[in-house]
Amino acid sequence: MPRFKQSIVILLLLFFCVGCDRLTKDAAQQYLALESPQSWFHDTVRLEYAENTGAFLSLGSSFSKEVRVIVFQVFPAIWIVGLALYLLFTKIPSTLHMVAWCLVLSGGVGNLLDRVFHDGRVVDFMNLGIGNLRTGIFNVADVCITVGVALLVLQTFQRPRQLVPKNT
């Protein structure tokens, strides 16, 4: 894919994913923050407002505020800028690779925006599970990161295509 077209696709995907993340987090703040958890499909899907000062499953939430700023805002911001530059100025080897990294970037941007504008907190509101087996509470940005990483892992297990000579 030509680099200009690649950049347009990256920016559109980034805009779409970060936009969805912002819209859903704003809706969660407006409609779920003061409500009790809502569930569907025999509590398989649960919407429950939470603010997380840590990372996955609140890891790091007990760090001091200064350490949380460095670990959850400064380092991710540097990493996000580096990833954005890589995506925009490098010829990406495959469309799947580009989409995967763009999803990771989108999720990182979405959660970083939350931390910057909400005093170091990220809005989470989705929870899935069956019985006592449940995920942590997460958001759309977390889904983007997870799907992007899963695509990258799957891509590493794909066999490289062998060039087979044509019989003439």
ROVO-696270 format. One record per residue (C-alpha): residue in three letters; x, y, z. Coordinates in steps of 0.25 Angstrom, whole numbers, plus 5000, padded with zeros to 4 digits. Example, Ala and Ser with C-alpha at 12.3 -4.5 7.8 and 13.67 -1.06 7.14 Angstrom:
2
ALA504949825031
SER505549965029
//
This chain:
168
MET500050005000
PRO500650144996
ARG501050225009
PHE500050335006
LYS498950235006
GLN499450165018
SER499550295026
ILE498050325022
VAL497650185027
ILE498350205040
LEU497850335043
LEU496350295040
LEU496550175048
LEU497150255059
PHE496050355059
PHE494950245058
CYS495550165070
VAL495850285079
GLY494550345076
CYS493750225080
ASP494550215092
ARG494250365096
LEU492750345093
THR492550225101
LYS493350275113
ASP492550405112
ALA491250325112
ALA491750235124
GLN492050365132
GLN490650425128
TYR489850295130
LEU490550195139
ALA491350285149
LEU490150295159
GLU489450165155
SER489550025161
PRO490149925151
GLN489249885139
SER489349745134
TRP488849665122
PHE488849515118
HIS488849455132
ASP489949555136
THR490849515125
VAL490949655121
ARG491049765132
LEU491149915131
GLU491749965143
TYR492450105145
ALA493850105151
GLU495050195151
ASN496350135150
THR497650205155
GLY498550075152
ALA498749995140
PHE498049855136
LEU497249805148
SER497749935156
LEU499149895156
GLY499950005161
SER498850085167
SER499550085181
PHE500750165175
SER500950305179
LYS500250405170
GLU501650455164
VAL502050305161
ARG500650285154
VAL500850405146
ILE502250355141
VAL501850215139
PHE500450235133
GLN500550365126
VAL501950405123
PHE502550265118
PRO501250235110
ALA501250375104
ILE502750355099
TRP502350215094
ILE501050265087
VAL501850375080
GLY502950275075
LEU501850175070
ALA501150285063
LEU502450325056
TYR502750185052
LEU501350165046
LEU501250295039
PHE502750295033
THR503050145031
LYS502550055020
ILE501749955028
PRO502049805023
SER500549765023
THR499149825025
LEU498849735037
HIS500149785043
MET499749925041
VAL498349905046
ALA498849835059
TRP499849945062
CYS498850045059
LEU497849985069
VAL498949975080
LEU499250125077
SER497750165078
GLY497550095091
GLY498750165097
VAL498350295092
GLY496950275098
ASN497450235111
LEU498550345112
LEU497450455109
ASP496650405120
ARG497850405130
VAL498250545125
PHE496850605126
HIS496350525138
ASP497450545148
GLY498150415145
ARG496850325145
VAL496350245133
VAL494850225132
ASP494450075131
PHE493050025130
MET492949885123
ASN493049745130
LEU492849605124
GLY492649475131
ILE491949355134
GLY491649325149
ASN492849365158
LEU493749355146
ARG493849505141
THR494749595134
GLY495249725140
ILE494449855137
PHE494949905124
ASN494650005113
VAL494750025098
ALA496250065098
ASP496549935105
VAL495849855095
CYS496549925084
ILE497949895091
THR497549745093
VAL497049725079
GLY498249795073
VAL499249705082
ALA498449585078
LEU498549615064
LEU500049635065
VAL500249505073
LEU499449425062
GLN500249485051
THR501549435058
PHE500949295057
GLN500549305042
ARG501449235033
PRO502249315023
ARG501649295009
GLN502649215000
LEU502849254986
VAL502449134978
PRO503049134964
LYS501949134953
ASN502049014944
THR502049054929
//
